Amino acid sequence: MIIIKHIDKIEEILAQKKSNGKTIGFVPTMGALHAGHISLIEKSKSENDFTVCSIFVNPTQFNNAIDLQKYPITIEKDIDQLELAVCDILFLPSTAEMYVEGEKNEHYNLGMLETILEGKYRPGHFQGVCIIVDKLLKAVNPNTLYLGEKDYQQCMVIKKMMASKNYDVVLKVCETVRENDELAMSSRNIRLNKNERIAALKIIETLKFIKSEIKPGKLDKIKSTATNLLTENGYKVDYTEIADAETLELIDYWDGDKKLVALVAAYLNDIRLIDNLIL
């Protein structure tokens, strides 16, 4: 695996690959890699000639400075995992490389997606996501971008940004990878102590409750019951919501036909966990 730290160098190498007819798959990450990330690498390798992973902890998408400070950095372990997965290139830029001093950040028109769910509770978060993904896509210029479904809303935001910028890149959203007990794999799980790790299972239990109990009609009762399942187990809930799986429009009444997704974001002590489940 080649490690590259500069934009001009990765542009040069990958432009040469593409000129030779090679296809490029790209997996952007913030490090603290787990089996979910590696599954994206493996998917890319199975479908492309060349696979690139980036590791960059992006400061502009953290609306909470303490959360940024506590984000786990495990670069040596990450490199080991990528080498075992036979990733071709690791793009490992510095903050100064990605955010040139004096450069004005672009603003992206994300519409409703920026005002609901994660957009509501993490103001500015998705602008930061779009800024860095836009920069990374320009540097890597992949044929296909691979993202994990656990960040459901983020995937939709990136899709919207890519369409607005006319990127000729295929976006593939891959199924959430879970632990044996069905906890969604997440870099934040590293921060869970033993008791918190057990309590974290209430997230998927709540989502499965929604899936098993949902029926056509008003949805306010099932959402409030789901919220109570979490608060009774020590969570501070940002949201338990049900939305149109295609548009993410929040749904209060279900016709029994529309494809839905249930989404949860809640704090377990100071650790914020998110997950979703297609209904």
C-alpha positions as CSV (number, residue, x, y, z in Angstrom):
1,M,0.0,0.0,0.0
2,I,1.2,3.5,-0.9
3,I,0.7,6.3,1.6
4,I,0.2,9.7,0.0
5,K,-0.1,13.0,2.0
6,H,-0.4,15.6,-0.7
7,I,-3.2,16.5,-3.2
8,D,-0.9,17.1,-6.2
9,K,0.8,13.7,-5.8
10,I,-2.4,11.7,-5.5
11,E,-3.9,13.6,-8.5
12,E,-0.8,12.8,-10.5
13,I,-0.8,9.1,-9.7
14,L,-4.5,8.5,-10.1
15,A,-4.7,10.5,-13.4
16,Q,-2.1,8.2,-14.8
17,K,-4.1,5.1,-13.7
18,K,-7.3,6.4,-15.3
19,S,-5.4,7.3,-18.5
20,N,-4.4,3.7,-18.6
21,G,-8.0,2.6,-18.4
22,K,-8.0,1.6,-14.7
23,T,-11.1,2.1,-12.6
24,I,-10.8,3.7,-9.2
25,G,-13.0,3.0,-6.1
26,F,-12.9,5.4,-3.2
27,V,-13.7,4.9,0.5
28,P,-13.5,8.2,2.5
29,T,-13.1,7.7,6.3
30,M,-12.1,9.6,9.5
31,G,-10.0,6.7,10.7
32,A,-10.6,4.5,13.8
33,L,-11.4,1.8,11.2
34,H,-13.5,-1.2,11.9
35,A,-14.9,-4.1,9.9
36,G,-17.6,-1.9,8.4
37,H,-14.9,0.3,6.7
38,I,-13.0,-2.8,5.6
39,S,-16.1,-4.2,4.0
40,L,-16.3,-1.1,1.9
41,I,-12.6,-1.6,0.9
42,E,-13.4,-5.2,0.0
43,K,-16.4,-4.1,-2.1
44,S,-14.4,-1.5,-3.9
45,K,-11.6,-4.1,-4.6
46,S,-14.1,-6.5,-6.0
47,E,-15.4,-3.9,-8.5
48,N,-12.4,-1.8,-9.4
49,D,-8.8,-2.0,-10.6
50,F,-7.6,0.3,-7.9
51,T,-8.9,1.2,-4.4
52,V,-8.2,4.3,-2.5
53,C,-9.0,5.0,1.2
54,S,-8.7,8.4,2.8
55,I,-8.3,9.1,6.5
56,F,-8.9,12.7,7.6
57,V,-10.6,13.8,10.8
58,N,-12.5,16.8,9.3
59,P,-12.7,19.7,11.8
60,T,-15.5,21.5,9.9
61,Q,-18.1,18.8,10.4
62,F,-17.8,18.9,14.2
63,N,-20.2,21.4,15.7
64,N,-19.0,20.4,19.2
65,A,-15.3,21.1,19.9
66,I,-15.2,18.5,22.7
67,D,-16.4,15.8,20.3
68,L,-13.6,16.6,17.9
69,Q,-11.0,16.4,20.8
70,K,-12.4,13.0,21.9
71,Y,-12.6,11.5,18.4
72,P,-10.4,8.4,18.5
73,I,-7.1,8.5,16.6
74,T,-5.7,5.0,15.8
75,I,-3.6,5.6,12.7
76,E,-1.1,2.8,13.2
77,K,-3.8,0.2,13.7
78,D,-5.7,1.7,10.7
79,I,-2.7,1.3,8.5
80,D,-2.3,-2.3,9.6
81,Q,-6.0,-3.0,8.7
82,L,-5.7,-1.4,5.3
83,E,-2.5,-3.3,4.5
84,L,-4.3,-6.6,5.5
85,A,-7.2,-5.6,3.2
86,V,-4.7,-5.0,0.4
87,C,-5.9,-1.4,-0.1
88,D,-3.8,0.2,-2.9
89,I,-3.5,3.8,-1.7
90,L,-4.1,5.5,1.7
91,F,-4.6,9.3,1.3
92,L,-3.5,10.8,4.6
93,P,-3.6,14.6,4.2
94,S,-3.0,17.2,6.9
95,T,-5.5,19.8,7.9
96,A,-3.3,22.4,6.2
97,E,-3.3,20.4,3.0
98,M,-7.1,20.2,2.9
99,Y,-7.9,23.7,4.2
100,V,-5.5,26.2,2.6
101,E,-5.1,29.3,4.7
102,G,-7.3,32.2,3.4
103,E,-9.4,29.9,1.2
104,K,-13.1,30.5,1.4
105,N,-15.2,27.4,1.9
106,E,-18.1,26.9,-0.5
107,H,-21.7,26.8,0.7
108,Y,-23.9,24.0,-0.5
109,N,-27.7,24.1,-1.1
110,L,-28.9,21.0,0.7
111,G,-32.5,22.1,1.1
112,M,-34.7,20.2,3.7
113,L,-31.9,17.7,4.4
114,E,-30.0,20.3,6.3
115,T,-32.9,21.3,8.6
116,I,-34.0,17.9,9.9
117,L,-32.6,15.1,12.1
118,E,-28.8,15.4,12.1
119,G,-29.1,18.7,10.4
120,K,-31.3,20.1,13.2
121,Y,-29.2,18.8,16.0
122,R,-25.8,19.4,14.5
123,P,-26.0,22.8,12.8
124,G,-23.3,23.2,10.2
125,H,-22.4,19.5,10.2
126,F,-23.5,18.7,6.7
127,Q,-21.8,21.8,5.2
128,G,-18.6,20.5,6.7
129,V,-19.2,17.0,5.3
130,C,-19.9,18.4,1.8
131,I,-16.8,20.7,1.9
132,I,-14.4,17.8,2.6
133,V,-16.1,15.2,0.4
134,D,-16.1,17.7,-2.5
135,K,-12.4,18.3,-1.9
136,L,-11.6,14.6,-1.7
137,L,-13.6,13.7,-4.8
138,K,-11.7,16.4,-6.8
139,A,-8.4,15.0,-5.5
140,V,-9.2,11.3,-6.1
141,N,-11.6,11.6,-9.1
142,P,-12.9,8.0,-8.6
143,N,-15.3,6.0,-10.7
144,T,-17.2,4.9,-7.7
145,L,-17.7,6.2,-4.2
146,Y,-18.5,3.7,-1.4
147,L,-20.4,4.8,1.8
148,G,-22.0,3.0,4.7
149,E,-25.8,3.0,5.2
150,K,-25.4,3.7,9.0
151,D,-24.9,7.3,8.1
152,Y,-28.2,7.3,6.2
153,Q,-28.8,11.0,6.0
154,Q,-25.2,11.8,5.3
155,C,-25.4,9.5,2.3
156,M,-28.4,11.4,1.0
157,V,-26.6,14.7,1.6
158,I,-23.5,13.6,-0.3
159,K,-25.7,12.3,-3.2
160,K,-27.4,15.7,-3.4
161,M,-24.0,17.6,-3.3
162,M,-22.6,15.3,-6.0
163,A,-25.6,15.9,-8.3
164,S,-25.4,19.7,-7.8
165,K,-21.7,19.6,-8.8
166,N,-22.3,17.2,-11.7
167,Y,-19.8,14.6,-10.5
168,D,-19.5,11.7,-12.9
169,V,-19.1,9.3,-10.0
170,V,-21.3,6.3,-9.1
171,L,-22.4,6.4,-5.4
172,K,-22.8,3.0,-3.8
173,V,-24.4,2.9,-0.4
174,C,-23.6,-0.4,1.4
175,E,-25.5,-2.1,4.1
176,T,-24.6,-1.4,7.7
177,V,-22.1,-3.9,9.2
178,R,-23.1,-5.0,12.7
179,E,-21.5,-6.8,15.6
180,N,-22.7,-10.3,16.5
181,D,-25.2,-8.8,18.9
182,E,-26.4,-6.4,16.2
183,L,-24.8,-3.2,17.5
184,A,-24.0,-1.0,14.5
185,M,-20.2,-0.8,14.0
186,S,-19.0,2.8,14.7
187,S,-15.8,4.5,15.5
188,R,-17.4,5.9,18.6
189,N,-18.0,2.4,20.0
190,I,-14.3,2.5,21.1
191,R,-15.3,5.0,23.7
192,L,-18.0,2.8,25.3
193,N,-17.1,1.2,28.7
194,K,-18.4,-2.3,29.5
195,N,-21.7,-1.2,30.9
196,E,-22.3,1.4,28.2
197,R,-21.5,-1.3,25.5
198,I,-24.4,-3.4,26.9
199,A,-26.7,-0.4,27.1
200,A,-25.9,0.5,23.6
201,L,-27.9,-2.4,22.4
202,K,-31.1,-0.5,23.3
203,I,-30.7,1.5,20.1
204,I,-31.2,-1.5,17.8
205,E,-33.8,-3.0,20.1
206,T,-35.8,0.3,19.8
207,L,-35.5,0.3,16.0
208,K,-36.6,-3.4,15.9
209,F,-39.5,-2.5,18.2
210,I,-40.6,0.2,15.7
211,K,-40.3,-2.3,12.8
212,S,-42.3,-5.0,14.6
213,E,-45.1,-2.7,15.8
214,I,-45.6,-0.2,12.9
215,K,-48.9,-0.3,11.1
216,P,-50.8,2.1,8.8
217,G,-52.2,5.2,10.5
218,K,-50.8,7.8,12.9
219,L,-47.3,7.2,14.1
220,D,-47.0,9.6,17.1
221,K,-47.7,6.9,19.6
222,I,-45.1,4.4,18.3
223,K,-42.5,7.2,18.1
224,S,-43.2,8.4,21.7
225,T,-43.0,4.8,23.0
226,A,-39.7,4.2,21.2
227,T,-38.3,7.4,22.8
228,N,-39.4,6.2,26.2
229,L,-37.7,2.9,25.7
230,L,-34.4,4.8,25.4
231,T,-35.0,7.4,28.1
232,E,-35.9,4.7,30.6
233,N,-32.5,3.1,29.9
234,G,-30.5,6.3,30.6
235,Y,-30.4,7.8,27.2
236,K,-30.8,11.5,26.3
237,V,-32.7,11.3,23.0
238,D,-32.2,13.8,20.2
239,Y,-34.7,12.0,18.0
240,T,-36.6,8.8,17.3
241,E,-38.1,9.4,13.9
242,I,-39.8,7.7,10.9
243,A,-39.2,9.0,7.5
244,D,-39.7,8.4,3.8
245,A,-36.8,6.1,2.9
246,E,-36.4,7.8,-0.5
247,T,-36.6,11.5,0.4
248,L,-36.2,11.5,4.2
249,E,-39.4,13.5,4.6
250,L,-40.6,13.0,8.2
251,I,-43.8,10.9,8.4
252,D,-46.5,11.3,11.0
253,Y,-49.1,9.2,9.1
254,W,-48.3,6.1,7.1
255,D,-50.5,4.9,4.3
256,G,-49.1,1.3,4.6
257,D,-47.5,1.5,1.2
258,K,-44.6,4.0,1.3
259,K,-41.1,2.6,2.0
260,L,-40.0,3.9,5.4
261,V,-36.8,4.2,7.5
262,A,-36.7,4.5,11.3
263,L,-33.8,6.7,12.6
264,V,-32.4,7.2,16.1
265,A,-29.9,9.5,17.6
266,A,-29.3,9.5,21.4
267,Y,-26.6,10.2,24.0
268,L,-25.4,7.5,26.3
269,N,-23.6,9.6,28.9
270,D,-21.5,11.8,26.6
271,I,-21.3,9.4,23.6
272,R,-23.7,10.1,20.8
273,L,-24.9,7.0,18.9
274,I,-26.9,6.9,15.7
275,D,-28.5,4.0,13.8
276,N,-31.4,3.3,11.4
277,L,-33.4,0.5,10.1
278,I,-35.4,0.2,6.8
279,L,-39.0,-0.7,7.8
